[in-house]
Amino acid sequence: LLIQVFRLEEGKDEDELVLLYESEAIKNHSHPQWAEFRLGTQDAADNRNRLLEVWVMYRDVDGSEGYIGKFLTTYAKMKYGPGPDNVYAVINEVKQQQKKNYENSGRMELVKFTDVSFFSFLDYINYENSGRMELVKFTDVSFFSFLDYIVSGNRLFTAFGLGAKTPPTFHEAHEFHLNFNIDPYCRGLDGVIEAYRKAQALVSPMKTAKFAPVVNAAIRTSHRSGFRGLHYHVLTIFTRGTPTDMKVRLTFSLL
């Protein structure tokens, strides 16, 4: 015995069945239980109430297949999980028409259903429980002005500067708060841009930069941010300078 799962596509002239999954064949078993399988929601549930047609088949020793019956279900219905709502009568339409007292060709029961979400990178960017870090390498070219065109929100951004000589001593610095305050947080992208413009008037840009200090700072901030596994940080670096500690930076990238 084996099962085939189809998506039912409604057409103008006739409906079309699109095969989504075919199970392994189970031999000589009166109560078979097939291995669990996965279906993508884009394939099976672009519409949560889209009909799915499940065929129950048999396969002979010579490889030929025969039809036992079918039933209909939907993603929305299966999401209720195991229970009376997900016990289905397998119907053979030919036998149903030919036999007066025909009820079904067996019953199928859903024994497990798990809805798993997979997020894209953009989902993580837009999700609320995230931290952001903006690292700005200072150069003589005002390349940062393109951020004027980005719609700014009210979220807090952790913003660092690197690759510049900073007051009052004007020693080389590769990790400093962009806003020159006690904490590095800027409110929204407008706050980051404003902090950058003020810092640009205070610092002396350098042609090279070390990325390791700010990557270290990002790691420390991430560790302090909350419950492990529930928060993440997106690290964005704006620079036209050349990093002089590439090997160290690659080591951090692999952690």
KAQUI-V604827 format. One record per residue. N is the residue number from 1. RES is the residue in one small letter. SS is DSSP state (~ for helix, > for strand, _ for the rest). PSI is psi in whole degrees, -180 to 180 (999 if undefined). D_CENTER is the distance of its C-alpha to the mean C-alpha in whole Angstrom. Layout:
# KAQUI-V604827
n->N res->RES ss->SS psi->PSI d_center->D_CENTER
n->N res->RES ss->SS psi->PSI d_center->D_CENTER
This chain:
# KAQUI-V604827
n->1 res->l ss->_ psi->145 d_center->36
n->2 res->l ss->> psi->163 d_center->32
n->3 res->i ss->> psi->150 d_center->30
n->4 res->q ss->> psi->134 d_center->28
n->5 res->v ss->> psi->125 d_center->25
n->6 res->f ss->> psi->148 d_center->26
n->7 res->r ss->> psi->133 d_center->24
n->8 res->l ss->> psi->115 d_center->27
n->9 res->e ss->> psi->121 d_center->27
n->10 res->e ss->_ psi->123 d_center->30
n->11 res->g ss->_ psi->171 d_center->32
n->12 res->k ss->_ psi->-44 d_center->35
n->13 res->d ss->_ psi->-46 d_center->38
n->14 res->e ss->_ psi->157 d_center->36
n->15 res->d ss->_ psi->152 d_center->33
n->16 res->e ss->> psi->139 d_center->31
n->17 res->l ss->> psi->128 d_center->29
n->18 res->v ss->> psi->118 d_center->26
n->19 res->l ss->> psi->125 d_center->25
n->20 res->l ss->> psi->-31 d_center->22
n->21 res->y ss->> psi->143 d_center->23
n->22 res->e ss->> psi->129 d_center->26
n->23 res->s ss->_ psi->175 d_center->27
n->24 res->e ss->_ psi->157 d_center->29
n->25 res->a ss->_ psi->133 d_center->33
n->26 res->i ss->_ psi->126 d_center->35
n->27 res->k ss->_ psi->144 d_center->39
n->28 res->n ss->_ psi->56 d_center->41
n->29 res->h ss->_ psi->127 d_center->40
n->30 res->s ss->_ psi->-22 d_center->41
n->31 res->h ss->_ psi->70 d_center->37
n->32 res->p ss->_ psi->148 d_center->35
n->33 res->q ss->_ psi->116 d_center->31
n->34 res->w ss->_ psi->158 d_center->28
n->35 res->a ss->_ psi->148 d_center->26
n->36 res->e ss->_ psi->152 d_center->22
n->37 res->f ss->_ psi->169 d_center->20
n->38 res->r ss->_ psi->141 d_center->16
n->39 res->l ss->_ psi->133 d_center->16
n->40 res->g ss->_ psi->140 d_center->13
n->41 res->t ss->~ psi->-28 d_center->13
n->42 res->q ss->~ psi->-31 d_center->14
n->43 res->d ss->~ psi->-45 d_center->17
n->44 res->a ss->~ psi->-21 d_center->18
n->45 res->a ss->_ psi->43 d_center->17
n->46 res->d ss->_ psi->-31 d_center->17
n->47 res->n ss->_ psi->120 d_center->19
n->48 res->r ss->_ psi->-20 d_center->19
n->49 res->n ss->_ psi->16 d_center->23
n->50 res->r ss->_ psi->136 d_center->23
n->51 res->l ss->> psi->134 d_center->26
n->52 res->l ss->> psi->132 d_center->25
n->53 res->e ss->> psi->123 d_center->28
n->54 res->v ss->> psi->121 d_center->29
n->55 res->w ss->> psi->140 d_center->32
n->56 res->v ss->> psi->124 d_center->34
n->57 res->m ss->> psi->163 d_center->35
n->58 res->y ss->> psi->154 d_center->38
n->59 res->r ss->> psi->125 d_center->39
n->60 res->d ss->_ psi->171 d_center->42
n->61 res->v ss->_ psi->-35 d_center->43
n->62 res->d ss->_ psi->1 d_center->44
n->63 res->g ss->_ psi->-9 d_center->40
n->64 res->s ss->_ psi->149 d_center->41
n->65 res->e ss->> psi->150 d_center->39
n->66 res->g ss->> psi->157 d_center->40
n->67 res->y ss->> psi->127 d_center->39
n->68 res->i ss->> psi->-48 d_center->39
n->69 res->g ss->> psi->-175 d_center->37
n->70 res->k ss->> psi->169 d_center->34
n->71 res->f ss->> psi->163 d_center->32
n->72 res->l ss->> psi->146 d_center->30
n->73 res->t ss->> psi->-180 d_center->27
n->74 res->t ss->> psi->163 d_center->24
n->75 res->y ss->~ psi->-44 d_center->20
n->76 res->a ss->~ psi->-38 d_center->21
n->77 res->k ss->~ psi->-44 d_center->24
n->78 res->m ss->~ psi->-24 d_center->23
n->79 res->k ss->_ psi->-19 d_center->20
n->80 res->y ss->_ psi->-19 d_center->24
n->81 res->g ss->_ psi->-173 d_center->24
n->82 res->p ss->_ psi->144 d_center->27
n->83 res->g ss->_ psi->-178 d_center->30
n->84 res->p ss->~ psi->-27 d_center->33
n->85 res->d ss->~ psi->-19 d_center->30
n->86 res->n ss->~ psi->40 d_center->29
n->87 res->v ss->> psi->124 d_center->32
n->88 res->y ss->> psi->138 d_center->33
n->89 res->a ss->> psi->129 d_center->36
n->90 res->v ss->_ psi->117 d_center->36
n->91 res->i ss->> psi->130 d_center->38
n->92 res->n ss->_ psi->111 d_center->40
n->93 res->e ss->~ psi->-37 d_center->42
n->94 res->v ss->~ psi->-48 d_center->45
n->95 res->k ss->~ psi->-35 d_center->46
n->96 res->q ss->~ psi->-36 d_center->45
n->97 res->q ss->~ psi->-34 d_center->48
n->98 res->q ss->~ psi->-32 d_center->50
n->99 res->k ss->_ psi->126 d_center->51
n->100 res->k ss->_ psi->-43 d_center->52
n->101 res->n ss->_ psi->20 d_center->51
n->102 res->y ss->_ psi->133 d_center->47
n->103 res->e ss->_ psi->-56 d_center->44
n->104 res->n ss->_ psi->173 d_center->42
n->105 res->s ss->_ psi->23 d_center->41
n->106 res->g ss->_ psi->178 d_center->39
n->107 res->r ss->> psi->146 d_center->36
n->108 res->m ss->> psi->139 d_center->33
n->109 res->e ss->> psi->132 d_center->31
n->110 res->l ss->_ psi->123 d_center->27
n->111 res->v ss->_ psi->-14 d_center->27
n->112 res->k ss->_ psi->138 d_center->23
n->113 res->f ss->_ psi->126 d_center->20
n->114 res->t ss->_ psi->127 d_center->17
n->115 res->d ss->_ psi->110 d_center->14
n->116 res->v ss->_ psi->130 d_center->10
n->117 res->s ss->_ psi->134 d_center->7
n->118 res->f ss->_ psi->126 d_center->4
n->119 res->f ss->_ psi->141 d_center->1
n->120 res->s ss->_ psi->170 d_center->3
n->121 res->f ss->~ psi->-38 d_center->6
n->122 res->l ss->~ psi->-33 d_center->8
n->123 res->d ss->~ psi->-42 d_center->6
n->124 res->y ss->~ psi->-37 d_center->7
n->125 res->i ss->~ psi->-42 d_center->10
n->126 res->n ss->~ psi->-11 d_center->11
n->127 res->y ss->_ psi->148 d_center->11
n->128 res->e ss->_ psi->-38 d_center->14
n->129 res->n ss->_ psi->49 d_center->14
n->130 res->s ss->> psi->157 d_center->14
n->131 res->g ss->> psi->150 d_center->17
n->132 res->r ss->> psi->146 d_center->18
n->133 res->m ss->> psi->130 d_center->20
n->134 res->e ss->> psi->122 d_center->22
n->135 res->l ss->> psi->125 d_center->25
n->136 res->v ss->> psi->122 d_center->28
n->137 res->k ss->> psi->123 d_center->30
n->138 res->f ss->_ psi->133 d_center->33
n->139 res->t ss->_ psi->171 d_center->35
n->140 res->d ss->_ psi->-18 d_center->38
n->141 res->v ss->_ psi->133 d_center->36
n->142 res->s ss->_ psi->67 d_center->35
n->143 res->f ss->~ psi->-10 d_center->31
n->144 res->f ss->~ psi->-7 d_center->29
n->145 res->s ss->~ psi->-18 d_center->31
n->146 res->f ss->~ psi->-19 d_center->28
n->147 res->l ss->~ psi->-12 d_center->26
n->148 res->d ss->~ psi->-26 d_center->29
n->149 res->y ss->~ psi->0 d_center->27
n->150 res->i ss->_ psi->135 d_center->24
n->151 res->v ss->_ psi->123 d_center->24
n->152 res->s ss->_ psi->143 d_center->24
n->153 res->g ss->_ psi->-166 d_center->23
n->154 res->n ss->_ psi->12 d_center->24
n->155 res->r ss->_ psi->154 d_center->21
n->156 res->l ss->> psi->133 d_center->23
n->157 res->f ss->> psi->134 d_center->22
n->158 res->t ss->> psi->115 d_center->24
n->159 res->a ss->> psi->125 d_center->26
n->160 res->f ss->> psi->155 d_center->28
n->161 res->g ss->> psi->158 d_center->30
n->162 res->l ss->> psi->164 d_center->31
n->163 res->g ss->_ psi->45 d_center->34
n->164 res->a ss->> psi->158 d_center->37
n->165 res->k ss->> psi->126 d_center->40
n->166 res->t ss->> psi->150 d_center->40
n->167 res->p ss->_ psi->159 d_center->43
n->168 res->p ss->_ psi->-16 d_center->45
n->169 res->t ss->_ psi->-19 d_center->46
n->170 res->f ss->_ psi->39 d_center->44
n->171 res->h ss->> psi->158 d_center->43
n->172 res->e ss->> psi->130 d_center->40
n->173 res->a ss->> psi->133 d_center->37
n->174 res->h ss->_ psi->15 d_center->33
n->175 res->e ss->_ psi->104 d_center->32
n->176 res->f ss->> psi->155 d_center->33
n->177 res->h ss->> psi->126 d_center->32
n->178 res->l ss->_ psi->-33 d_center->31
n->179 res->n ss->_ psi->-1 d_center->33
n->180 res->f ss->_ psi->26 d_center->36
n->181 res->n ss->_ psi->178 d_center->35
n->182 res->i ss->_ psi->-41 d_center->35
n->183 res->d ss->_ psi->155 d_center->31
n->184 res->p ss->_ psi->10 d_center->29
n->185 res->y ss->> psi->135 d_center->27
n->186 res->c ss->> psi->141 d_center->27
n->187 res->r ss->> psi->113 d_center->26
n->188 res->g ss->~ psi->170 d_center->24
n->189 res->l ss->~ psi->-29 d_center->24
n->190 res->d ss->~ psi->-39 d_center->28
n->191 res->g ss->~ psi->-38 d_center->29
n->192 res->v ss->~ psi->-45 d_center->27
n->193 res->i ss->~ psi->-43 d_center->29
n->194 res->e ss->~ psi->-43 d_center->32
n->195 res->a ss->~ psi->-40 d_center->32
n->196 res->y ss->~ psi->-46 d_center->32
n->197 res->r ss->~ psi->-39 d_center->35
n->198 res->k ss->~ psi->-41 d_center->37
n->199 res->a ss->~ psi->-33 d_center->36
n->200 res->q ss->~ psi->-30 d_center->37
n->201 res->a ss->_ psi->-13 d_center->41
n->202 res->l ss->_ psi->-29 d_center->41
n->203 res->v ss->_ psi->166 d_center->40
n->204 res->s ss->> psi->111 d_center->41
n->205 res->p ss->> psi->152 d_center->38
n->206 res->m ss->_ psi->161 d_center->38
n->207 res->k ss->_ psi->-20 d_center->38
n->208 res->t ss->> psi->167 d_center->36
n->209 res->a ss->> psi->155 d_center->33
n->210 res->k ss->_ psi->124 d_center->32
n->211 res->f ss->_ psi->-25 d_center->28
n->212 res->a ss->~ psi->-43 d_center->28
n->213 res->p ss->~ psi->-42 d_center->30
n->214 res->v ss->~ psi->-31 d_center->27
n->215 res->v ss->~ psi->-41 d_center->24
n->216 res->n ss->~ psi->-43 d_center->26
n->217 res->a ss->~ psi->-40 d_center->26
n->218 res->a ss->~ psi->-40 d_center->23
n->219 res->i ss->~ psi->-44 d_center->22
n->220 res->r ss->~ psi->-44 d_center->25
n->221 res->t ss->~ psi->-41 d_center->23
n->222 res->s ss->~ psi->-40 d_center->20
n->223 res->h ss->~ psi->-30 d_center->22
n->224 res->r ss->~ psi->-4 d_center->24
n->225 res->s ss->_ psi->-20 d_center->21
n->226 res->g ss->_ psi->-152 d_center->21
n->227 res->f ss->_ psi->132 d_center->20
n->228 res->r ss->_ psi->133 d_center->18
n->229 res->g ss->_ psi->-15 d_center->15
n->230 res->l ss->_ psi->-11 d_center->14
n->231 res->h ss->_ psi->156 d_center->14
n->232 res->y ss->> psi->165 d_center->13
n->233 res->h ss->> psi->139 d_center->15
n->234 res->v ss->> psi->119 d_center->14
n->235 res->l ss->> psi->117 d_center->18
n->236 res->t ss->> psi->128 d_center->19
n->237 res->i ss->> psi->122 d_center->23
n->238 res->f ss->> psi->119 d_center->25
n->239 res->t ss->_ psi->149 d_center->28
n->240 res->r ss->_ psi->1 d_center->31
n->241 res->g ss->_ psi->168 d_center->32
n->242 res->t ss->> psi->123 d_center->32
n->243 res->p ss->> psi->135 d_center->31
n->244 res->t ss->_ psi->-2 d_center->34
n->245 res->d ss->_ psi->49 d_center->32
n->246 res->m ss->~ psi->-43 d_center->29
n->247 res->k ss->~ psi->-41 d_center->30
n->248 res->v ss->~ psi->-41 d_center->29
n->249 res->r ss->~ psi->-40 d_center->26
n->250 res->l ss->~ psi->-34 d_center->25
n->251 res->t ss->~ psi->-43 d_center->26
n->252 res->f ss->~ psi->-37 d_center->23
n->253 res->s ss->~ psi->-27 d_center->21
n->254 res->l ss->_ psi->-8 d_center->21
n->255 res->l ss->_ psi->999 d_center->21
